[in-house]
Amino acid sequence: MRNLDKIGKNPQDSKGKIFKTPQALNAAIKNICNIMRRSNCAGAMQYIPELTWILFLRIFDEQETHEAQQIKATGKPYPFSIPSPYRWQDWGNPTGSKRLELQLSSVGAFFRFVNEELIPYLKALKNQPDVTSRQRVISQIVSSIDTVKIDTEENLIEILDKVHEIRYENVDKTHIFPISQVYEGLLLKMGEKSNDGGQFFTPREIVRAMVRATQPQNGETVYDPSCGTGGFLAESYAFICQNRDRHLHQDLEPIKNTFYGREKENLIYPIALANLVLHGLDEPHLWHGNTLTRQGIYEDLFQDAPHRFDIILTNPPFGGKEGKEVQSRFAFKTSSTQVLFLQDILNSLKPGGRCGIVLDEGVLFRTSEAAFLQTKQRLLQECDLWCIVSLPEGVFANAGTTLKTNLLFFTKGKPTEQIWYYDLSYLKVSKKNLLSLEDFEDFFKRLPTKSIGSHSWTISREEIEAKNFDLKAVNPHQEVTPKVRSREELLALLKVKNRDLSELLQDFKRLMC
């Protein structure tokens, strides 16, 4: 028989801990992560996927319980997405009937239930005859989980108990941000630990600035072809909800059905689904597979998606390289992932549709390779490229890259006559001194009229063509002064330049073959 000391300590009707400050909620999440770190999940890349499906099932069960209580008054039955004994309240709740049964049973019974019954059942939900969208989402969130990674049953139970204390009703909404924002902090940690974290996590202030600049409206479709953890979709949904006409009492459900994304990485796809659910998009339309090849791994959540979209917001992977099979789908052949994504976006944007995209500065100034030049020519011919924002170096330092980046904004349907530039590159940012939304204050003040200032200017189409479509931002108002770089900065710059040179040599060799 099991030791009964810890069984039933937290009754189901207990209010548990009340989190009144962001620090208190952060501390609770940190404690859970600390248990996971000592339990065979040493780094963020291991413990965040594990926490994702556990935290999701906790919040999801609370959400459906609340919905069932609302429907109860109508006398109609509520169709729970997960039946007993697989609901959180059965096995995750410290006083759940299945939980108590297993803990009073033999040693290892709880582990066996989770690994051999619960996880296989949840993964198979998508195969039910009358499967719902929510059940498909659940299956995909646990799709990469075969068994729990926590090393002991005791540690797993301690984690479940602490996760159970995190309830929406225990969070003081007047003094604390939502649980979803705590989760964003965890995702940033995962980006910090990955050498290419920037491909699936864009700094939140950059996301907010891009959403605000493109102004998604109620009824418009929003799409991210490389959605990572879903930040652009979540922030666009929040923006539309905050700016909708509340006097009309607009229903949020139709709004939720206008967000679409694609993600390639097996590790990131389920995290994106959970992240969007935590942000209120409880039936995310995410496609799992390679956007550039259109080879899908799981496509059911993307059913009935339109072929073209009103808004595209994205941050394609930096420095990626694609083979000839991928290139064959595109008019302008290149191994550059970003240039191929830009071509794909031009194909996916509706006439009159707006796009905001993060691009490596190399895409802007490289004109020696035909595909770079041709893609930029097509962009300026088919779209009004109305703004380029030059970001400071180090914006993506926390996501594992020091590349210089820019934000491009354009509208499809008419050619570019002139480009309005805004320069933020003078700002000093680092891992500890992050770019903030306040740094965009003057940008947003000038954006409606695209006025000229010490950090903003315009370039005509004729000037662009005279420079052979070199779109790099060069502030004409700024005095050129010699830049003194530290040893670390020089080494980082040398690394980037060596990589660029290596890529050019590889491209040259392919052309010579």
NUGU-974618 format. One record per residue (C-alpha): residue number from 1; residue in one letter; x, y, z. Coordinates in steps of 0.2 Angstrom, whole numbers, plus 5000, padded with zeros to 4 digits. Each point is the difference from the previous one (the first is absolute). Example, Ala and Ser with C-alpha at 12.3 -4.5 7.8 and 13.67 -1.06 7.14 Angstrom:
residues 2
 resi resn    u    v    w
    1    a 5062 4978 5039
    2    s 5006 5017 4997
***
This chain:
residues 513
 resi resn    u    v    w
    1    m 5000 5000 5000
    2    r 5005 5018 4997
    3    n 5005 5013 5013
    4    l 4984 5009 5004
    5    d 5008 5016 5007
    6    k 4998 5011 4985
    7    i 4984 4993 4993
    8    g 4985 5011 5001
    9    k 5009 5015 5007
   10    n 4992 5012 4988
   11    p 4981 4998 4999
   12    q 4992 5004 4984
   13    d 4989 5014 5007
   14    s 5015 5008 5007
   15    k 5004 5018 4994
   16    g 5019 4996 5001
   17    k 5013 5014 4998
   18    i 4995 5017 4995
   19    f 5012 5009 4988
   20    k 4999 5019 5002
   21    t 5016 5005 4991
   22    p 5009 4995 4984
   23    q 5015 4995 5011
   24    a 4989 4988 5010
   25    l 4994 4991 4984
   26    n 5017 5000 4992
   27    a 5007 4992 5016
   28    a 4987 4987 5000
   29    i 5005 4995 4982
   30    k 5018 5001 5004
   31    n 4998 4988 5014
   32    i 4992 4988 4988
   33    c 5014 5002 4988
   34    n 5013 4997 5014
   35    i 4991 4983 5004
   36    m 5001 4995 4981
   37    r 5018 5005 4999
   38    r 5005 4988 5014
   39    s 4989 4987 4993
   40    n 5009 4996 4983
   41    c 4995 5016 4991
   42    a 5016 5010 5002
   43    g 4997 5014 4988
   44    a 4986 5011 4993
   45    m 4999 4990 4984
   46    q 4995 4985 5010
   47    y 4989 5006 5014
   48    i 4990 5013 4990
   49    p 4992 4987 4989
   50    e 4997 4989 5015
   51    l 4992 5014 5009
   52    t 4990 5005 4985
   53    w 4989 4985 4999
   54    i 4997 4999 5019
   55    l 4996 5018 5002
   56    f 4989 5000 4984
   57    l 4989 4985 5007
   58    r 4998 5010 5017
   59    i 4994 5016 4992
   60    f 4990 4991 4987
   61    d 4990 4990 5012
   62    e 4997 5016 5010
   63    q 4994 5008 4985
   64    e 4988 4986 4995
   65    t 4994 4999 5018
   66    h 4995 5018 5000
   67    e 4991 4998 4983
   68    a 4990 4985 5006
   69    q 4995 5011 5015
   70    q 4993 5013 4989
   71    i 4991 4988 4989
   72    k 4993 4990 5015
   73    a 4987 5014 5002
   74    t 4992 4996 4983
   75    g 4998 4982 5004
   76    k 5011 4994 4985
   77    p 5014 4987 5003
   78    y 5017 5007 4998
   79    p 5011 4989 4988
   80    f 5017 5000 5009
   81    s 5015 4997 4988
   82    i 5008 4988 5012
   83    p 4990 4987 5009
   84    s 5003 4992 5017
   85    p 5012 4994 5007
   86    y 5011 5010 4988
   87    r 4994 5018 5005
   88    w 5012 5009 5011
   89    q 4988 5000 5014
   90    d 5001 4981 5000
   91    w 5019 4997 5000
   92    g 5009 5017 5002
   93    n 4989 5007 5014
   94    p 5007 4994 5017
   95    t 4983 4994 5006
   96    g 4995 4993 4983
   97    s 4992 4983 5000
   98    k 5012 4992 4988
   99    r 5015 5009 5009
  100    l 4995 4993 5017
  101    e 4997 4983 4993
  102    l 5017 4999 4992
  103    q 5009 5007 5015
  104    l 4992 4987 5011
  105    s 5005 4987 4988
  106    s 5017 4992 4997
  107    v 5016 5010 4998
  108    g 5002 5006 4982
  109    a 4981 4998 4996
  110    f 4999 5019 4998
  111    f 5014 5000 4988
  112    r 4993 4986 4990
  113    f 4983 5008 4998
  114    v 5008 5016 4994
  115    n 5012 4992 4988
  116    e 4990 4985 4994
  117    e 4982 5006 5001
  118    l 4998 5019 5001
  119    i 5013 5006 4987
  120    p 4995 4987 4987
  121    y 4982 5004 5002
  122    l 5002 5018 4998
  123    k 5011 4998 4984
  124    a 4987 4989 4992
  125    l 4986 5012 5003
  126    k 5002 5007 4982
  127    n 4995 4983 4993
  128    q 4983 4999 5008
  129    p 4985 5000 4987
  130    d 4992 5016 5006
  131    v 5016 5009 5005
  132    t 4999 5018 5004
  133    s 5012 5014 4997
  134    r 5004 5001 5018
  135    q 5004 4981 5001
  136    r 5012 5002 4985
  137    v 5009 5014 5009
  138    i 5002 4990 5016
  139    s 5007 4985 4989
  140    q 5013 5011 4992
  141    i 5005 5009 5016
  142    v 5005 4982 5007
  143    s 5005 4994 4983
  144    s 5019 5000 5004
  145    i 4998 4993 5017
  146    d 5003 4981 5002
  147    t 5003 4999 5018
  148    v 5003 5013 5014
  149    k 5018 5005 5002
  150    i 4998 5003 5019
  151    d 5012 4987 5008
  152    t 4989 4995 5015
  153    e 4982 4998 5004
  154    e 5002 5011 5016
  155    n 5007 5015 4990
  156    l 4986 4998 4987
  157    i 4987 5001 5013
  158    e 5008 5015 5008
  159    i 5000 5009 4983
  160    l 4982 4996 4998
  161    d 4995 5007 5017
  162    k 5009 5016 4997
  163    v 4993 5002 4982
  164    h 4982 4996 5008
  165    e 5003 5016 5011
  166    i 5001 5011 4984
  167    r 4982 5004 4997
  168    y 4992 5015 4991
  169    e 4989 5004 5015
  170    n 5016 5000 5011
  171    v 5008 5014 4990
  172    d 4996 5018 5005
  173    k 4996 5007 4982
  174    t 5002 5018 5006
  175    h 5018 4999 5005
  176    i 5007 4986 4990
  177    f 5002 4995 4982
  178    p 4992 4984 4993
  179    i 5007 4983 5001
  180    s 5004 5001 4982
  181    q 5013 5013 5002
  182    v 5009 4990 5013
  183    y 5000 4986 4987
  184    e 5008 5013 4988
  185    g 5014 5002 5012
  186    l 5003 4981 5000
  187    l 5001 5000 4981
  188    l 5012 5014 5000
  189    k 5012 4989 5011
  190    m 4998 4986 4987
  191    g 5006 5013 4987
  192    e 5015 5005 5010
  193    k 5006 4982 5002
  194    s 4998 4997 4981
  195    n 5013 5006 4987
  196    d 4986 5003 4988
  197    g 4987 5006 5013
  198    g 4995 5015 4989
  199    q 4992 4988 4987
  200    f 4986 4996 5013
  201    f 4999 5015 5012
  202    t 5000 5018 4995
  203    p 5002 5013 5015
  204    r 4983 5004 5005
  205    e 5002 5019 4998
  206    i 5005 4998 4982
  207    v 4984 4989 4998
  208    r 4989 5014 5008
  209    a 5008 5013 4989
  210    m 4997 4991 4984
  211    v 4982 4996 5004
  212    r 4997 5018 5005
  213    a 5007 5006 4983
  214    t 4990 4988 4990
  215    q 4984 5003 5009
  216    p 4990 4983 4998
  217    q 4982 5003 5000
  218    n 4985 4989 5006
  219    g 4995 4989 4985
  220    e 5018 5000 4992
  221    t 5009 4983 4999
  222    v 5017 5000 5008
  223    y 5014 4988 4995
  224    d 5017 4996 5005
  225    p 5009 4987 4989
  226    s 5014 4997 5012
  227    c 4991 5003 5016
  228    g 5012 4993 5013
  229    t 4991 5001 5017
  230    g 4986 5010 4993
  231    g 5004 5017 5006
  232    f 4994 5010 4985
  233    l 4983 4991 5000
  234    a 4998 5002 5019
  235    e 5004 5018 5000
  236    s 4989 5004 4984
  237    y 4986 4991 5009
  238    a 5003 5011 5016
  239    f 5001 5016 4989
  240    i 4983 4996 4991
  241    c 4992 4996 5016
  242    q 5006 5016 5008
  243    n 4995 5011 4986
  244    r 4983 4993 4995
  245    d 4984 5010 5002
  246    r 4995 4994 5017
  247    h 4983 5010 4999
  248    l 4995 4987 4986
  249    h 5003 4985 5012
  250    q 5009 4991 4987
  251    d 5002 4981 5002
  252    l 5018 4995 5002
  253    e 4997 4983 4992
  254    p 5000 5006 4982
  255    i 5016 5010 5003
  256    k 5009 4984 5007
  257    n 4997 4991 4983
  258    t 5010 5013 4990
  259    f 5018 4995 5006
  260    y 5011 4988 4990
  261    g 5018 4994 5001
  262    r 5013 4987 4994
  263    e 5014 4993 5010
  264    k 5013 4987 4995
  265    e 5009 4995 5016
  266    n 4993 4985 5010
  267    l 5006 5007 5016
  268    i 4992 5017 4998
  269    y 4983 4996 4991
  270    p 4992 4993 5016
  271    i 5007 5014 5010
  272    a 4992 5013 4988
  273    l 4983 4991 5002
  274    a 5001 5001 5019
  275    n 5006 5018 5000
  276    l 4985 5006 4989
  277    v 4987 4990 5010
  278    l 5007 5009 5016
  279    h 4998 5017 4990
  280    g 4982 4996 4997
  281    l 5001 4992 4982
  282    d 4993 4984 5006
  283    e 4999 4992 4983
  284    p 5016 5005 4991
  285    h 5001 4998 4981
  286    l 5018 4994 5000
  287    w 5007 4989 4986
  288    h 5015 4989 5004
  289    g 5012 4998 4986
  290    n 5013 5009 4989
  291    t 4992 5016 4993
  292    l 5012 5001 4986
  293    t 4997 4983 4993
  294    r 4981 4999 5006
  295    q 5004 4982 5006
  296    g 4989 4998 5015
  297    i 5002 4990 5016
  298    y 4983 5004 5007
  299    e 4988 5011 4990
  300    d 4983 4997 5008
  301    l 5000 5015 5011
  302    f 5003 5011 4984
  303    q 4984 4993 4991
  304    d 4990 5014 4990
  305    a 5015 5012 5002
  306    p 5000 5013 4986
  307    h 5013 5000 4986
  308    r 5004 5019 5003
  309    f 4999 5011 5016
  310    d 4997 5018 5005
  311    i 5014 5001 5012
  312    i 5017 4991 5000
  313    l 5011 5002 5015
  314    t 5016 4990 5001
  315    n 5018 4997 5005
  316    p 5007 4987 4988
  317    p 5016 4990 5006
  318    f 5016 5010 4998
  319    g 5014 4992 4990
  320    g 4991 4985 4995
  321    k 5005 4990 4984
  322    e 4988 4990 4988
  323    g 5004 4987 4988
  324    k 4995 4999 4981
  325    e 4984 4990 5004
  326    v 4993 5015 5010
  327    q 5007 5013 4988
  328    s 4990 4992 4985
  329    r 4984 5007 5007
  330    f 5006 5018 4998
  331    a 5002 5011 4985
  332    f 5017 5007 5006
  333    k 5011 4986 5006
  334    t 5011 5002 5015
  335    s 5006 4991 5015
  336    s 4995 5014 5012
  337    t 4985 4995 5011
  338    q 4996 5019 5003
  339    v 4999 5004 4981
  340    l 4989 4985 4997
  341    f 4989 5004 5014
  342    l 4998 5018 4993
  343    q 4995 4992 4983
  344    d 4987 4989 5009
  345    i 4993 5015 5009
  346    l 4998 5010 4984
  347    n 4990 4985 4994
  348    s 4989 4998 5016
  349    l 4995 5018 5002
  350    k 4983 5007 4994
  351    p 4999 5015 4989
  352    g 4999 5014 5013
  353    g 5008 4989 5013
  354    r 5013 5006 5012
  355    c 5016 4992 5005
  356    g 5013 5003 5014
  357    i 5016 4989 4999
  358    v 5017 4999 5009
  359    l 5014 4998 4988
  360    d 5019 4998 5002
  361    e 5008 5016 4993
  362    g 5010 4989 4988
  363    v 4984 4998 4990
  364    l 4998 5019 4998
  365    f 5017 5004 4994
  366    r 5005 4984 4990
  367    t 4998 5003 4981
  368    s 5014 4989 4993
  369    e 4989 4984 5001
  370    a 4986 5000 4987
  371    a 4986 4993 5011
  372    f 5003 5014 5013
  373    l 4999 5013 4987
  374    q 4985 4993 4991
  375    t 4990 4997 5016
  376    k 5002 5018 5005
  377    q 4996 5006 4983
  378    r 4984 4990 5001
  379    l 4996 5007 5017
  380    l 5001 5018 4995
  381    q 4990 4996 4984
  382    e 4986 4991 5008
  383    c 5000 5009 5017
  384    d 5001 5017 5008
  385    l 5015 4998 5011
  386    w 4995 5014 5011
  387    c 5012 4998 5015
  388    i 5016 4993 5005
  389    v 5006 5000 5018
  390    s 5019 4998 5003
  391    l 5001 4991 5017
  392    p 5015 5001 5012
  393    e 5013 4986 5000
  394    g 4997 4988 5015
  395    v 4981 5001 4999
  396    f 5000 4981 4998
  397    a 5015 4997 5012
  398    n 4988 4991 5012
  399    a 4994 4988 4986
  400    g 5018 4995 4995
  401    t 5005 5011 4986
  402    t 5009 5017 4998
  403    l 4994 5003 4982
  404    k 4995 5017 4995
  405    t 4982 5000 4996
  406    n 4986 5011 4992
  407    l 4981 5001 5000
  408    l 4992 5001 4983
  409    f 4982 5006 4998
  410    f 4991 4999 4983
  411    t 4982 4999 4992
  412    k 4997 4990 4985
  413    g 4991 5007 4985
  414    k 5010 5015 4993
  415    p 5019 5003 4997
  416    t 5011 5009 5012
  417    e 5003 5019 4996
  418    q 5010 5004 5015
  419    i 5006 4992 5017
  420    w 4999 5008 5017
  421    y 5014 4994 5011
  422    y 5001 5002 5019
  423    d 5017 4997 5008
  424    l 5001 4992 5018
  425    s 5018 4993 4997
  426    y 5007 5014 5011
  427    l 4993 4992 5015
  428    k 5011 4989 5011
  429    v 4992 4984 5005
  430    s 5006 4984 5008
  431    k 4994 4984 5009
  432    k 4996 5011 5015
  433    n 4996 5016 4992
  434    l 4986 4995 4988
  435    l 4991 5010 4987
  436    s 4983 5006 5007
  437    l 4984 5006 4992
  438    e 5004 5018 5007
  439    d 5015 5000 4987
  440    f 4987 5000 4986
  441    e 4991 5015 5007
  442    d 5006 5012 4987
  443    f 4998 4987 4987
  444    f 4982 4999 5003
  445    k 4998 5019 5002
  446    r 5007 5002 4982
  447    l 4993 4985 4992
  448    p 4983 5007 4995
  449    t 5007 5014 4990
  450    k 5018 4992 4997
  451    s 5008 5016 5005
  452    i 5018 5004 4999
  453    g 5011 5001 5015
  454    s 5017 4997 5007
  455    h 4997 4981 4999
  456    s 4988 4999 4985
  457    w 5001 5004 4982
  458    t 4993 4994 4983
  459    i 5008 4993 4984
  460    s 4992 5001 4983
  461    r 4998 4985 4988
  462    e 5012 5008 4988
  463    e 5013 5001 5014
  464    i 4997 4981 5005
  465    e 5002 4995 4982
  466    a 5016 5010 4998
  467    k 5007 4990 5015
  468    n 4996 4984 4991
  469    f 4986 4996 5013
  470    d 5012 5002 5015
  471    l 4987 5003 5014
  472    k 5011 5002 5014
  473    a 4996 5014 5012
  474    v 5014 5014 5000
  475    n 4994 5015 5010
  476    p 5004 5016 4990
  477    h 4999 5010 5016
  478    q 5012 4991 5010
  479    e 5019 5005 5001
  480    v 5011 4985 4995
  481    t 5012 4997 5015
  482    p 5013 4987 5002
  483    k 4992 4986 5010
  484    v 5011 4993 5014
  485    r 4996 4981 5003
  486    s 5005 4989 5014
  487    r 5009 4984 4998
  488    e 4984 4990 5003
  489    e 4991 5011 4987
  490    l 5014 4997 4987
  491    l 5000 4982 5003
  492    a 4981 4999 4998
  493    l 5001 5010 4984
  494    l 5014 4990 4993
  495    k 4990 4984 5003
  496    v 4985 5007 4990
  497    k 5011 5006 4986
  498    n 5009 4983 4998
  499    r 4983 4992 5000
  500    d 4994 5012 4986
  501    l 5016 4997 4990
  502    s 4998 4981 5002
  503    e 4982 5001 4993
  504    l 5006 5010 4985
  505    l 5014 4988 4996
  506    q 4987 4985 5001
  507    d 4988 5009 4989
  508    f 5015 5004 4988
  509    k 5005 4982 4999
  510    r 4982 4994 4997
  511    l 4999 5013 4985
  512    m 5017 4993 4993
  513    c 4994 4982 5001
***
